[in-house]
């Protein structure tokens, strides 16, 4: 009864104890007196029941002392004091019980507009068209009962008391999260001072993040947009009132937010803008992870990217203005992580999208007189905050300029992890612009390759992505050996998807269900067979522990996945790696065909080649590996044209911007390696070869042929002298 009394007193905000509670105390006291007067029944009680009766007597006596006056009044006039519930209360309770707790139905739609508010005020107690009486829910009436009055009658203490009550129940079992969001949104409109409104906005953000507590799901998009608008409102207050300081280190005094807009001293409000911005960025990232990338919803979600960019830009500008460059560096990293993977064409498209969105919003605002998002249910805002910060992101002409500004700030003021991630993003952006030498110098100068194994997993994934793009860039500019060196470590373990966070390969922890696990008792051991692999555990408890750990690992792995639009094409990556390995390994095999201990350039390529040679029948190539193996067989015979035709037929070449230039480079490299392979393969059959014959066979000019032979001679691959138009081959 006391728990229910506390809840009723808090909801109704009344100081008077309900008569129904006093009636219950009187009935309980009378019943207890009758039970104690019956001595025969008391003697027959068990020891536990007798002890419970005495305990109840003592608790009731102690509790009745607080309400002694009300109990005496009720005993004198029991009929007049008793209240009967009205029909309105019954209807209100029914309406309140039907309130839905659906996260997707709040946000903008849950906060009624100013027009709805005016209709509610006009229609309360009256009749609308059609003879229907419009009623508000019990929840709305309780809020309006206290705040739907003249602004002069609403005090700071009234709003602060209600605010503390709402915050006190946050996180408790049975607390309705959406109701808290609506109540705090209402309080932002009746706040008496800018500092109080700022304090309520910070709590409102926390309540909105609590709507979706699951780690696997993401925040509903409409709530995410409301959070972004609330952060912009916070920035408006902070920019307009520069004496308000936001800090999360020192807890401010209780009456700190009572100081009004005319107060010129320092006002301290608890909050952490960086944490809220990072959280909203994480929710945006999670939403892209969860949404189907082939659906239209994914593209619509990507259209919200400029909103987050303008949010981060305004927060960074605020921190730079107040001199907190360490926090500004953290925010700058968030902006870098949204820009670094975009080529110039995608960057231009995003800039155009932001400009079109701005024009569309301006046109809609001129065509309609609907209020802003901030204009929600309730009276007109007591503290009117104009839009001071910009709602439109500013983009330089090219992405490289923006990246240079952001990473310079991070290098000067960021911590070690922030600097490392900014450096990797900078390297990634340089290589997608085909600036291989600059990216390689940054990587070697930072020594990240020496320390990356000690960093967190997300930074290691970013390092792997940067190395993959570095290898692709080296291949595009014709540096075959460097490209193979960057990509060889990614393919050495056969787990490219996990290393790049672009999926989970088939492994012992992948997509297991209870039906796939077969447990058999074998000599007091539990034998688990998954995907052909066996694991022994002592008992079923160990088996269940194995299951829980594997499921946990899979969930963690899923949370690390990159959104689809940030993926690196795996066919292109595999094809470039195998082509580089082919151009290096084929001449190496020809030069050391009789050496058992010859050095292997690529073990991965060697295994694929051996598996291909063991096949009894070789059909037309289908996959990327089949195409490269077919080209390898042709190149090992010196037939560069056939090898090039097979490689050119691959589909991933259309993903490259400078497709024709890259294919021409590949053709030239194949000619060179085919010539080298031909000289080594047939050096035992010829003493000399004619330059004219070689130039015709490999479609090379005499000048280029002489330069290649000179290079081969310097490397020790052929004799250092050739006479006229005849070259001397090395003896076997």
C-alpha positions as a printed Julia matrix, in Angstrom:
732×3 Matrix{Float64}:
   0.0     0.0     0.0
   2.8     2.41    0.84
   4.5     1.77   -2.52
   1.26    2.51   -4.35
   0.75    5.62   -2.21
   4.2     6.91   -3.16
   3.5     6.39   -6.86
   0.08    8.1    -6.66
   1.51   11.07   -4.76
   4.26   11.47   -7.31
   1.94   11.28  -10.32
  -0.85   13.48   -8.97
   1.62   15.93   -7.37
  -0.75   16.37   -4.44
   0.17   16.91   -0.79
  -3.07   15.41    0.52
  -3.22   11.69    1.24
  -6.06    9.97   -0.69
  -9.08    9.06    1.41
  -9.02    5.56   -0.02
  -5.65    4.97    1.63
  -6.99    6.19    5.02
  -9.98    3.9     4.63
  -7.65    0.97    3.99
  -5.68    1.75    7.17
  -8.9     1.91    9.22
 -10.14   -1.42    7.84
  -6.77   -3.05    8.44
  -6.63   -1.69   12.0
 -10.15   -2.99   12.78
  -9.37   -6.41   11.33
  -6.17   -6.63   13.36
  -8.0    -5.69   16.55
 -10.57   -8.44   15.98
  -7.83  -11.01   15.31
  -6.01  -10.07   18.54
  -9.24  -10.17   20.59
  -9.94  -13.78   19.57
  -7.66  -15.49   22.11
  -8.77  -19.03   21.24
  -7.77  -18.6    17.61
  -4.53  -16.97   18.67
  -3.59  -19.95   20.83
  -4.18  -22.34   17.92
  -1.84  -20.35   15.62
   1.51  -21.71   14.63
   4.62  -19.97   15.86
   5.31  -18.41   12.45
   1.76  -17.03   12.1
   1.81  -15.63   15.62
   5.14  -13.96   14.96
   3.82  -12.48   11.72
   0.7   -11.16   13.52
   2.77   -9.37   16.16
   5.08   -7.95   13.5
   2.06   -6.65   11.58
   0.71   -5.04   14.73
   3.96   -3.17   15.37
   4.35   -1.98   11.76
   0.75   -0.79   11.56
   1.03    1.08   14.86
   4.2     2.82   13.7
   2.67    3.71   10.32
  -0.63    5.03   11.78
   1.17    7.64   13.88
   1.82    9.64   10.68
  -1.89    9.73    9.77
  -3.47    9.81   13.24
  -5.45   12.99   12.56
  -6.82   11.76    9.2
  -7.81    8.39   10.74
  -9.73   10.09   13.56
 -11.55   12.36   11.08
 -12.49    9.37    8.96
 -13.84    7.46   11.99
 -16.01   10.45   12.92
 -17.37   11.02    9.39
 -16.81    7.88    7.31
 -19.55    8.61    4.73
 -18.74   12.25    3.96
 -15.01   11.68    3.55
 -15.31    8.69    1.26
 -14.85    9.53   -2.43
 -16.19    7.55   -5.33
 -14.21    7.34   -8.53
 -15.73    9.37  -11.34
 -16.41    8.2   -14.85
 -13.77   10.6   -16.15
 -11.06    8.93  -14.06
 -12.1     5.55  -15.39
 -11.9     6.77  -18.96
  -8.54    8.44  -18.29
  -7.11    5.22  -16.89
  -8.36    3.33  -19.92
  -6.79    5.89  -22.25
  -3.48    5.74  -20.38
  -3.38    1.96  -20.52
  -3.69    2.08  -24.29
  -0.61    4.24  -24.85
   1.72    2.35  -27.15
   5.38    1.87  -26.32
   6.61    1.77  -29.91
   9.93    3.6   -30.51
   9.13    4.1   -34.19
   6.02    6.16  -33.34
   7.66    8.92  -31.35
  10.16   11.55  -32.4
   8.6    14.21  -34.56
   5.21   12.55  -34.63
   5.06   12.15  -30.86
   5.63   15.8   -30.11
   2.51   17.51  -31.27
   2.82   20.74  -33.19
   1.7    24.14  -32.02
  -1.5    23.8   -34.06
  -2.37   20.63  -32.17
  -1.68   22.43  -28.93
  -4.07   25.25  -29.89
  -6.74   22.74  -30.84
  -6.33   20.98  -27.51
  -6.72   24.25  -25.61
  -9.8    25.21  -27.6
 -11.49   21.83  -27.43
 -10.91   20.89  -23.76
 -14.28   20.84  -22.04
 -16.07   21.76  -25.29
 -17.51   20.02  -28.27
 -15.88   19.62  -31.66
 -17.66   19.25  -34.96
 -19.8    16.16  -35.2
 -20.85   16.15  -31.52
 -17.76   14.38  -30.25
 -16.03   15.61  -27.1
 -12.26   15.66  -27.43
 -10.38   14.49  -24.34
  -6.66   14.45  -23.5
  -4.98   11.4   -22.07
  -4.37   11.2   -18.35
  -0.65   11.69  -18.86
  -1.16   14.92  -20.83
  -3.72   16.25  -18.38
  -1.34   15.74  -15.47
   1.34   17.77  -17.25
  -1.08   20.45  -18.39
  -2.63   20.72  -14.95
   0.61   22.09  -13.58
   2.02   23.98  -16.57
  -0.99   25.11  -18.66
  -1.21   28.39  -16.81
   0.09   31.91  -17.0
   3.9    31.96  -17.43
   4.24   34.23  -14.41
   2.72   31.52  -12.2
   5.26   28.87  -13.27
   8.43   29.21  -11.23
  11.92   27.79  -11.58
  11.31   25.65   -8.49
   8.21   24.09  -10.06
  10.04   23.08  -13.22
  13.12   21.94  -11.3
  11.05   19.76   -8.97
   9.32   18.04  -11.86
  12.65   17.64  -13.67
  14.26   15.94  -10.68
  11.3    13.59  -10.34
  11.61   12.5   -13.96
  15.38   12.04  -13.73
  15.09   10.1   -10.46
  13.05    7.29  -12.04
  15.32    6.93  -15.08
  16.57    3.36  -15.43
  14.16    1.88  -12.9
  12.25   -1.25  -13.74
   8.88   -0.49  -15.27
   9.8     3.06  -16.29
   8.33    3.95  -19.67
  11.16    5.42  -21.72
   8.99    7.09  -24.33
   6.92    8.78  -21.68
  10.1    10.18  -20.14
  11.17   11.56  -23.53
   7.82   13.3   -24.0
   7.82   14.74  -20.49
  11.36   16.1   -20.81
  10.49   17.54  -24.23
   7.56   19.3   -22.59
   9.8    20.66  -19.83
  12.19   22.22  -22.36
   9.32   24.53  -23.33
   8.47   25.65  -19.81
  12.07   26.09  -18.62
  12.47   29.53  -17.03
  16.17   30.18  -17.75
  18.53   29.28  -20.61
  20.7    27.28  -18.2
  17.69   25.28  -17.02
  16.64   24.6   -20.6
  20.19   23.46  -21.37
  20.18   21.13  -18.37
  16.88   19.59  -19.45
  18.12   19.18  -23.04
  21.12   17.16  -21.86
  18.83   14.85  -19.88
  16.5    14.65  -22.87
  19.38   13.42  -25.03
  20.22   10.72  -22.49
  16.57    9.64  -22.37
  16.4     9.45  -26.16
  19.5     7.26  -26.26
  17.84    4.99  -23.65
  14.91    4.27  -25.98
  16.95    1.55  -27.7
  19.22   -0.04  -25.06
  20.11   -3.03  -27.26
  23.66   -3.27  -28.55
  22.67   -5.25  -31.63
  19.93   -2.93  -32.89
  20.06    0.73  -33.75
  18.18    3.83  -32.68
  15.04    4.56  -34.74
  15.9     7.08  -37.44
  13.26    9.61  -36.41
  14.6     9.65  -32.84
  18.13   10.02  -34.22
  17.07   13.12  -36.12
  15.45   14.53  -32.99
  18.72   13.99  -31.11
  20.6    15.89  -33.81
  18.14   18.8   -33.58
  18.47   18.84  -29.78
  22.27   19.07  -30.01
  21.88   21.98  -32.43
  19.54   23.65  -29.9
  22.17   23.14  -27.21
  24.76   24.81  -29.42
  22.38   27.71  -30.05
  22.13   28.32  -26.29
  25.87   27.99  -25.72
  26.74   30.37  -28.54
  24.12   32.93  -27.54
  25.04   32.79  -23.83
  28.8    32.56  -23.72
  28.87   32.68  -19.9
  27.32   29.19  -19.7
  30.05   26.56  -19.39
  29.44   22.85  -20.02
  31.6    20.5   -17.99
  31.37   16.87  -16.87
  34.18   16.93  -14.3
  32.72   19.04  -11.5
  29.1    18.66  -10.41
  27.47   22.13  -10.39
  25.46   23.49   -7.48
  21.74   22.73   -7.25
  20.56   26.29   -7.93
  23.12   27.03  -10.64
  20.52   26.9   -13.42
  18.31   29.42  -11.57
  20.5    32.26  -12.82
  18.75   33.99  -15.67
  19.86   35.38  -19.0
  20.76   38.74  -17.42
  23.33   37.12  -15.11
  26.81   38.07  -16.33
  28.85   35.64  -14.22
  29.88   32.09  -15.01
  27.08   29.49  -15.06
  28.17   25.87  -14.94
  25.99   23.1   -16.38
  26.83   19.41  -16.37
  27.19   17.82  -19.8
  29.58   16.27  -22.33
  29.09   17.37  -25.92
  31.85   15.1   -27.25
  30.29   12.0   -25.71
  26.86   12.81  -27.13
  28.3    13.51  -30.58
  30.26   10.24  -30.57
  27.17    8.34  -29.46
  25.05    9.81  -32.24
  27.83    8.94  -34.69
  27.89    5.36  -33.41
  24.11    5.09  -33.82
  24.4     6.35  -37.41
  27.1     3.75  -38.08
  25.01    0.96  -36.49
  21.97    1.88  -38.55
  24.0     1.48  -41.75
  25.21   -1.89  -40.47
  21.68   -3.16  -39.82
  19.8    -1.8   -42.84
  19.7    -3.95  -45.98
  22.23   -2.3   -48.34
  20.19   -3.27  -51.41
  17.04   -1.54  -50.17
  16.03    2.05  -50.81
  16.03    2.66  -47.07
  19.84    2.39  -47.08
  20.17    5.18  -49.64
  17.7     7.31  -47.7
  19.74    6.79  -44.58
  22.91    7.9   -46.35
  21.15   11.19  -47.09
  21.36   11.99  -43.37
  25.16   12.11  -43.57
  25.3    15.9   -44.21
  23.21   16.42  -41.06
  25.8    14.66  -38.94
  28.6    16.56  -40.69
  27.03   19.95  -39.94
  26.5    18.79  -36.36
  30.16   17.81  -35.97
  31.31   20.99  -37.69
  29.33   23.21  -35.28
  30.52   21.29  -32.23
  34.14   21.57  -33.41
  33.73   25.3   -34.03
  32.34   25.74  -30.51
  35.25   23.92  -28.87
  37.76   25.91  -30.9
  35.99   29.1   -29.85
  36.21   28.24  -26.13
  39.82   27.01  -26.48
  39.24   23.29  -25.83
  41.36   22.0   -28.73
  41.68   18.49  -27.29
  37.91   18.0   -27.54
  37.93   19.69  -30.95
  40.48   17.11  -32.16
  38.16   14.25  -31.13
  35.3    15.84  -33.04
  37.56   16.43  -36.05
  38.36   12.71  -36.1
  34.64   11.98  -36.45
  34.52   14.23  -39.5
  37.65   12.61  -40.94
  36.12    9.14  -40.58
  33.21   10.24  -42.74
  35.38   11.78  -45.47
  38.53    9.66  -45.81
  37.08    6.83  -47.93
  35.3     9.08  -50.43
  36.89    9.74  -53.84
  36.52   13.22  -55.27
  33.47   12.2   -57.33
  31.61   10.9   -54.26
  32.66   13.98  -52.28
  31.19   16.25  -54.99
  27.96   14.24  -54.97
  27.67   14.62  -51.19
  28.29   18.37  -51.46
  25.6    18.71  -54.13
  23.2    16.66  -52.01
  23.71   19.0   -49.05
  23.04   22.03  -51.26
  19.91   20.46  -52.75
  18.64   19.54  -49.29
  19.14   23.11  -48.15
  17.24   24.49  -51.14
  14.41   22.0   -50.63
  14.07   22.86  -46.95
  14.03   26.58  -47.73
  11.34   26.07  -50.35
   9.18   24.02  -48.0
   9.56   26.52  -45.18
   8.45   29.36  -47.47
   5.52   27.38  -48.85
   4.19   26.3   -45.46
   3.89   28.06  -42.16
   4.43   24.97  -40.05
   6.62   25.48  -36.98
  10.15   24.14  -36.56
  10.88   20.79  -35.0
  11.53   22.5   -31.68
   7.93   23.75  -31.6
   6.43   20.75  -29.82
   3.35   20.15  -27.67
   2.8    22.61  -24.89
   2.65   26.37  -24.4
   4.89   28.71  -26.38
   8.49   28.37  -25.21
   9.28   30.59  -22.23
  12.95   30.76  -23.28
  13.04   31.45  -27.02
  16.33   30.39  -28.58
  17.0    31.67  -32.11
  18.94   29.55  -34.59
  22.44   30.94  -34.14
  24.6    28.08  -35.47
  24.48   27.13  -39.12
  22.25   24.28  -40.27
  24.18   23.9   -43.53
  27.63   22.26  -43.79
  30.4    24.09  -45.58
  32.53   22.03  -47.96
  35.77   23.13  -49.64
  36.13   22.54  -53.36
  38.04   19.27  -52.97
  38.19   16.67  -50.24
  41.98   16.87  -49.91
  41.76   20.45  -48.64
  39.25   19.48  -45.96
  41.33   16.47  -44.93
  44.48   18.6   -44.59
  42.73   21.06  -42.26
  41.24   18.36  -40.05
  44.3    16.12  -39.73
  46.53   19.14  -38.96
  44.32   19.94  -35.96
  44.42   16.3   -34.83
  48.2    16.01  -35.18
  48.64   19.1   -32.98
  46.13   18.42  -30.19
  44.93   14.81  -30.38
  45.9    11.89  -28.15
  47.89    8.91  -29.41
  44.94    6.84  -30.59
  43.32    9.81  -32.29
  46.57   10.65  -34.08
  47.05    7.04  -35.21
  43.54    6.79  -36.65
  43.85   10.2   -38.32
  47.16    9.11  -39.88
  45.61    5.92  -41.26
  42.65    7.84  -42.66
  45.06   10.34  -44.22
  47.04    7.51  -45.84
  43.83    5.92  -47.12
  42.67    9.2   -48.67
  46.03    9.81  -50.36
  46.03    6.39  -52.01
  42.5     6.67  -53.42
  43.79    9.83  -55.12
  46.72    7.78  -56.56
  49.31    9.6   -54.42
  51.29    6.48  -53.58
  54.62    8.06  -52.73
  53.06   10.51  -50.24
  51.05    7.75  -48.57
  54.08    5.47  -48.31
  56.17    8.24  -46.74
  53.45    8.91  -44.16
  53.25    5.21  -43.29
  57.02    4.8   -42.92
  57.37    8.04  -40.98
  54.64    7.14  -38.46
  55.97    3.58  -37.78
  52.37    2.4   -37.45
  53.25   -0.98  -38.94
  55.49   -1.62  -35.91
  52.91   -0.76  -33.23
  49.57   -1.65  -34.79
  49.42   -5.06  -33.07
  49.17   -3.27  -29.71
  46.21   -1.08  -30.76
  42.5    -1.76  -30.45
  40.75   -3.97  -32.98
  38.91   -1.17  -34.79
  42.23    0.6   -35.42
  43.75   -2.65  -36.67
  40.85   -3.0   -39.12
  41.48    0.55  -40.32
  45.17   -0.3   -40.77
  44.25   -3.36  -42.86
  41.94   -1.26  -45.02
  44.69    1.33  -45.56
  47.19   -1.38  -46.53
  44.7    -2.9   -48.98
  44.17    0.45  -50.68
  47.92    1.07  -50.65
  48.44   -2.17  -52.55
  45.75   -1.26  -55.09
  47.31    2.19  -55.57
  50.77    0.7   -56.11
  49.33   -1.62  -58.76
  47.55    1.24  -60.54
  50.78    3.27  -60.81
  52.75    0.23  -62.06
  54.67   -0.72  -58.88
  54.05   -4.47  -58.98
  56.5    -5.51  -56.28
  55.27   -2.86  -53.82
  51.66   -3.77  -54.48
  52.33   -7.44  -53.84
  54.17   -6.59  -50.61
  51.16   -4.63  -49.29
  48.6    -7.32  -50.17
  50.54  -10.5   -49.4
  50.04  -10.34  -45.62
  46.28   -9.89  -46.01
  46.04  -13.1   -48.05
  48.56  -15.14  -46.11
  45.98  -16.38  -43.57
  42.96  -16.73  -45.84
  40.8   -14.47  -43.64
  40.52  -11.34  -45.77
  36.87  -10.72  -44.91
  37.54  -10.66  -41.17
  40.67   -8.53  -41.54
  38.76   -5.92  -43.53
  35.55   -6.3   -41.45
  33.52   -7.02  -44.58
  31.95  -10.3   -43.53
  32.67  -13.52  -41.69
  34.18  -16.46  -43.52
  33.04  -20.02  -42.93
  34.74  -21.04  -39.7
  34.02  -22.96  -36.56
  32.27  -19.93  -35.03
  30.08  -19.12  -38.03
  26.29  -19.51  -38.09
  25.93  -22.33  -35.59
  22.54  -23.51  -34.37
  21.7   -26.17  -31.77
  20.63  -28.53  -34.56
  24.14  -28.39  -36.04
  25.79  -29.53  -32.81
  25.95  -33.26  -32.19
  26.85  -34.25  -28.63
  27.82  -37.85  -27.97
  28.96  -39.51  -24.79
  32.37  -41.04  -25.4
  34.37  -42.26  -22.42
  32.92  -39.61  -20.08
  33.67  -36.85  -22.56
  31.3   -34.68  -24.58
  32.32  -34.7   -28.23
  31.2   -31.7   -30.31
  31.34  -31.9   -34.07
  30.96  -28.63  -35.98
  31.66  -28.37  -39.67
  33.83  -31.48  -39.66
  35.98  -30.3   -36.73
  35.83  -32.06  -33.39
  36.3   -30.65  -29.87
  36.23  -32.59  -26.61
  34.86  -31.28  -23.31
  34.5   -33.0   -19.96
  30.76  -32.49  -19.43
  27.66  -30.79  -20.78
  28.37  -27.66  -18.76
  31.62  -27.19  -20.67
  29.72  -27.8   -23.89
  27.23  -25.04  -23.03
  30.07  -22.72  -22.07
  31.66  -23.32  -25.46
  28.35  -22.49  -27.13
  27.94  -19.22  -25.19
  31.5   -18.1   -25.95
  31.16  -18.83  -29.66
  27.86  -16.93  -29.85
  29.42  -13.98  -28.02
  32.38  -13.94  -30.4
  30.06  -13.96  -33.38
  28.02  -11.04  -32.01
  31.18   -9.05  -31.39
  32.37   -9.85  -34.9
  29.07   -8.65  -36.38
  29.32   -5.34  -34.51
  32.71   -4.65  -36.12
  31.49   -5.0   -39.7
  31.86   -2.03  -42.04
  28.77   -0.62  -43.8
  28.3    -1.79  -47.35
  29.15    1.52  -49.03
  32.57    1.49  -47.32
  33.53   -1.98  -48.6
  36.58   -2.61  -50.75
  35.69   -4.86  -53.67
  37.12   -8.27  -52.75
  37.24   -9.53  -56.35
  39.32   -6.52  -57.36
  41.57   -7.0   -54.35
  42.08  -10.7   -54.99
  42.63  -10.16  -58.7
  45.27   -7.48  -58.14
  47.05   -9.64  -55.56
  47.15  -12.69  -57.84
  48.21  -10.67  -60.91
  51.08   -9.11  -58.95
  52.08  -12.54  -57.65
  51.92  -13.98  -61.18
  54.15  -11.26  -62.65
  56.73  -11.91  -59.91
  56.48  -15.67  -59.49
  56.45  -16.84  -63.12
  59.93  -15.42  -63.99
  61.2   -16.61  -60.61
  60.06  -20.17  -61.35
  61.64  -20.06  -64.81
  64.96  -18.83  -63.45
  65.11  -21.46  -60.68
  63.27  -24.4   -62.19
  66.1   -26.8   -61.3
  66.69  -25.4   -57.82
  64.83  -27.41  -55.18
  65.43  -24.78  -52.49
  64.44  -21.84  -54.58
  62.91  -18.84  -52.86
  59.11  -18.62  -53.22
  57.78  -15.12  -53.81
  54.15  -15.91  -52.91
  53.2   -19.07  -51.04
  49.51  -18.39  -51.58
  49.99  -18.18  -55.35
  52.2   -21.29  -55.31
  49.51  -23.33  -53.53
  46.86  -22.24  -56.02
  49.14  -23.08  -58.94
  49.93  -26.54  -57.58
  46.23  -27.23  -57.02
  45.48  -26.13  -60.58
  48.21  -28.36  -62.02
  46.86  -31.41  -60.15
  43.51  -31.14  -61.92
  42.94  -33.83  -64.53
  40.71  -31.66  -66.69
  40.93  -27.89  -66.92
  37.76  -26.2   -68.1
  37.12  -22.6   -69.11
  37.99  -20.14  -66.31
  35.09  -18.94  -64.16
  36.4   -17.3   -61.0
  39.18  -14.76  -60.59
  41.56  -17.5   -59.51
  40.77  -19.6   -62.58
  41.48  -16.65  -64.87
  44.83  -15.91  -63.22
  45.88  -19.58  -63.31
  45.02  -19.76  -67.02
  47.03  -16.6   -67.65
  49.92  -18.08  -65.65
  50.06  -21.15  -67.86
  50.17  -18.95  -70.97
  52.73  -16.56  -69.52
  55.05  -19.37  -68.47
  55.3   -20.3   -72.18
  56.03  -16.7   -73.18
  52.59  -16.17  -74.76
  51.87  -12.73  -73.32
  48.96  -11.97  -75.68
  46.92  -14.97  -74.58
  47.69  -14.23  -70.94
  46.6   -10.62  -71.36
  43.37  -11.59  -73.13
  42.43  -13.86  -70.23
  43.19  -11.17  -67.65
  41.38   -8.48  -69.66
  38.19  -10.56  -69.66
  37.78  -10.13  -65.91
  34.83   -7.99  -64.79
  36.43   -5.95  -62.03
  38.36   -3.68  -64.41
  35.26   -1.54  -64.82
  35.63   -0.48  -61.18
  38.78    1.48  -61.97
  38.6     5.12  -63.05
  41.6     4.93  -65.4
  40.78    1.5   -66.75
  42.51    1.89  -70.12
  45.76    3.18  -68.62
  45.9     0.35  -66.07
  45.26   -2.32  -68.71
  47.97   -0.84  -70.92
  50.36   -0.96  -67.96
  49.43   -4.61  -67.3
  50.04   -5.47  -70.94
  53.48   -3.81  -70.88
  54.4    -5.64  -67.68
  53.29   -8.95  -69.17
  55.48   -8.35  -72.22
  58.46   -7.68  -69.98
  57.89  -10.72  -67.77
  57.1   -12.92  -70.76
  60.43  -11.91  -72.31
  62.25  -12.64  -69.07
  60.49  -16.01  -68.73
  61.19  -16.92  -72.36
  64.91  -16.18  -71.99
  65.21  -18.36  -68.9
  63.03  -21.18  -70.17
  64.83  -21.61  -73.5
  68.33  -20.59  -72.49
  69.34  -24.26  -72.59
  68.15  -24.61  -76.19
  69.86  -21.57  -77.74
  73.28  -20.03  -77.51
  72.21  -16.75  -79.11
  68.94  -15.08  -80.11
  68.25  -12.35  -82.65
  66.97   -9.02  -81.4
  64.72   -8.72  -84.44
  63.11  -12.04  -83.6
  62.52  -11.03  -79.99
  61.06   -7.65  -80.91
  58.6    -9.33  -83.25
  57.68  -12.06  -80.76
  56.98   -9.67  -77.9
  55.82   -6.61  -79.88
  58.54   -4.34  -78.48
  60.61   -1.61  -80.08
  64.35   -2.09  -80.42
  65.05    0.75  -78.03
  62.8    -0.72  -75.34
  64.2    -4.2   -75.98
  67.76   -2.97  -75.52
  66.85   -1.16  -72.3
  65.16   -4.29  -70.94
  68.13   -6.49  -71.85
  70.45   -4.0   -70.19
  68.34   -4.12  -67.07
  68.37   -7.93  -67.16
  72.15   -7.87  -67.53
  72.56   -5.57  -64.54
  70.42   -7.93  -62.5
  72.51  -10.9   -63.63
  69.69  -12.53  -65.54
  71.53  -12.61  -68.94
  75.1   -12.2   -70.17
  76.38   -8.67  -69.86
  77.41   -8.45  -73.55
  75.43   -8.76  -76.73
  76.96   -8.32  -80.17
  75.08   -6.22  -82.73
  71.63   -7.66  -83.2
  72.44  -10.92  -81.39
  72.33  -11.52  -77.63
  74.35  -14.17  -75.82
  72.29  -16.35  -73.48
  73.77  -17.71  -70.23
  74.99  -21.26  -70.31
  73.24  -23.83  -68.19
